[in-house]
Amino acid sequence: MAGLELLSDQGYRVDGRRAGELRKIQARMGVFAQADGSAYIEQGNTKALAVVYGPHEIRGSRARALPDRALVNCQYSSATFSTGERKRRPHGDRKSCEMGLQLRQTFEAAVLTQLHPRSQIDIYVQVLQADGGTYAACVNAATLAVLDAGIPMRDFVCACSAGFVDGTALADLSHVEEAAGGPQLALALLPSSGQIALLEMDARLHEDQLEQVLETAAQAARDVHTLLDRVVRQHVQEASILLGD
């Protein structure tokens, strides 16, 4: 990526966005009738699909059942054609396991699991096309799918990535910006309370820079919330029309 100007003197990025501007987001809920909840999202050229089953009885050993809350099970996968590498990833490889763990930690902080003791909630997310911000797209798709399933949550969980280039914090990184290196973080936020569900950094940042990048990611997550809330309201309105209300 040597010689690529990620931020012009006029403050524009490679794809023409301003520093704190999100890529275009499009989303739909209820894309699979067979699942309890489902959603599809596009954030720029990153595309993710999420399906949710549950709450239902624990599958497998009943010893896994938690007496005071539901067990949240998250599985992540990426389609073979999701990146330019065309590399087949075996199910359960290290990257998939790490992403599944991050998603589980994220949704354990948001889902009201205590309302469904001794049960299980399954969240499956697949990335169909990866062009930066994969974790964020997975979280946002899963949030819509959980809401579509009617599972109570403390709040929306909205996620976005951010980076630091030439003294400027950039929101919602594309693949080109991620591949260029530099400090990056991924943030999952409960926007109403401001509670952080998950924060991951891949490089050290000075305290002053960290505050700037973190606030950029948080504001971007709040902007995502506005868009997702609109999607949910539209879905509810369409469902009401179909039911004749």
N, C-alpha and C positions, 0 to 999 in steps of 0.2 A: 504493500500500500504506500510505498515511498513516493513522495512528491504529490500525493493527493491532498488537495486543500479541503479540509472538512468544514471550515467556517471562513467565509469570505470577509473581506474588509467591510462590506456592507451589512454583515451579520446574517448572511444566508448560508444554509447548509447545502450539502451535495444535491439533495432532492428538492431544494427550493424553500424549505421550511425555515421559520425563525427558530431561535434557540429553544424556547419553551413550548413550541407548537407540536401537537400530536399528529401522527399520521391519520389518515381517514379511517374511521371505524364503522363497520357495518355488522349487524348481528341479527339473528333470528332465534326465537325460542320454539320449543315443541316440534323439532325437526324429525323426531323418531316417535312414532305412536307406541311402539313396543316397550319403551323405557318409561319409568316413572317421571323422569325429567330429562330434557335434552336441550342443547343449544349449539349454535354455530357462530363463529366470530371471525371477522377479518380485521386485522390491524395493519394497515398498509398492505404489504404482500405476505404477511404472516397469517396463516389460516389454521384455526383449531376447532375441533369438534369435541363436545363433552356430553356424556350420558350419565345419568344417576339412577340407581336402584335402591329402594328402601324408604324408610326403615323396614327391615325384615329380620327374621330369626337368624341367629348366628349360623353361618355355614361352616361345616367341618366340626372340629372339637368344641363342645360347649364350654370347655374350660377357658376359652378365649373371651367369653362373655363378661362384660363389666357390670357389676351389680348396681352402679349408680349413674351410668351414662351409656350412650351408644358408642360402638366401635366404629371409627371412621377409617375406611379402607380406600386408598387412592392408588391408581395405576396409570402410568404414563407410557405412551409409545409414540414413535414417529414413523410416518409412512416411508417406505424405501425411496420414494420419489420426492420426499419433502425438501431435500437439499440437492445441490449440484453434484455432490459426491457420488450419489447413487449407491451408497454403501449399505448393505443389509445389516441391520442391527439385530442381534439375537434378543428375543424377549427376556427381560430381566438383566440386561447388561448394566454396567455401572452407572452410566448417565441416566438411564431410565429409572433405576432404583433411587438415585439421588433426587431426581425430579419428583418421583412419587412421594418420597419422604417429605420434601419441601411442601408439596401440595397438602399432604396430610397435616403437617404442622400448621399450615395456613388455615385450613378449614376447621381444625379442632378449636382454633381461637374464635371462630365466628358462628359455627352451628351450635344451637342449643341442645347439645347431646344429652343433657340431664333429663330432658322430656321423654326420652326413649331408652330407658335402661334395658340391659340385656338384649340389645338389638344391634344391627349392623347397617351402616350406610356405605354404599359402594359408589365411588366417583371414578369414572374412566375418561381419560383425556387423550386424544390423539392429535398430533400436529400433522396437517396435510401439506403445509408449505412453510418453510422456515426462512424468514428474512429479517431476523433480529427481534428481540423482545419476546422470545418464546415462552418463558415462564409467565410473563405478564398476560399474554394472550390465553394461556392455559387457565390461569386464575380467573380471568374475566369470563371466559366461556363456562367454566365450572360454576361460577356464581350464578349465572343465568340459569344453568341446568338445575342447580339446587333449588332456586326459587320456583322454577317450573314444576319441580316435584312437590312443591308445597311444604318443604322442610323448613321449620322456623329457624331464623338466624338473628343474631344480635344486630346485624347491619349488613349491608352490601360488603363484599371484599373486592376492592378495586386495586389493580396492580399496574405499575409502570416502571420502566428502566430509566436510568439517567447516567450521564457521563460527564467528563470534564475535559474540555479542549481549549487551548489557547486562553486560559483564564476565564472561560465561560462554561456554565453548566448547560448541558443539552438534555432535553427530555425525549423519551421514547426513541431509543437508538435503533437505527436500521442495521442490517448485516454489515454494510460497508463501514459504518461507524464503530461497530463492535470489533470487526476484524482489524481495525487500525490500531488496536491496543488502547492504552490509556486507562485511567481509573474509571470503573463502572460499578453501579450498584443496581439491585432490583428491590423494589419496595412493594409490599402488600399492605394496604391501609383500610381501616374501618373508618370511612369518611365522617360520619356523624360525630363520633367520639374522638377522632384523631388517633385512636389506638393503632399501633403498628403490629400487624399479625406476623410479618416476616420481613427481615432486612438482611440482604446478602451483599457483601462487597468482595471484589476480587483483587483489590490493590489498596495500598495505604494512601491516605489523603491527609493533608494538614487539617487541623481542627476547623479553621476558617473556611477552607474549601469544602470540607465535609458538610458543614451547615448549609452552604449554598447549594450543593448537589442534592442534599436530602430534601430541602425545601422545594427545589425544582421538581423532584420526583413526587413529593406529596401533593403539590399543586396539580401536576399532571394526573395523579390518581383521582383527585377531586373532579377534574375535568372529565375523566373516564366515567366517574359516578353519574355525572349529569347525563351523559350519553346512554349509559346502561339503564338508568331510571326511566328514560324516555322509551327505551325498547320494551321494558317491563310494562309500562302503562299502555303502550300500543298493543302489546300482546293480550293484556287483560281486556282491553276494549274490543279487540277482534273476537276474543272468546265469548264475551258477553253478547255480541251481535249474533254469533253462531248459535248460542243457547236461546236466543230470542228475548233476552232481558232488555 
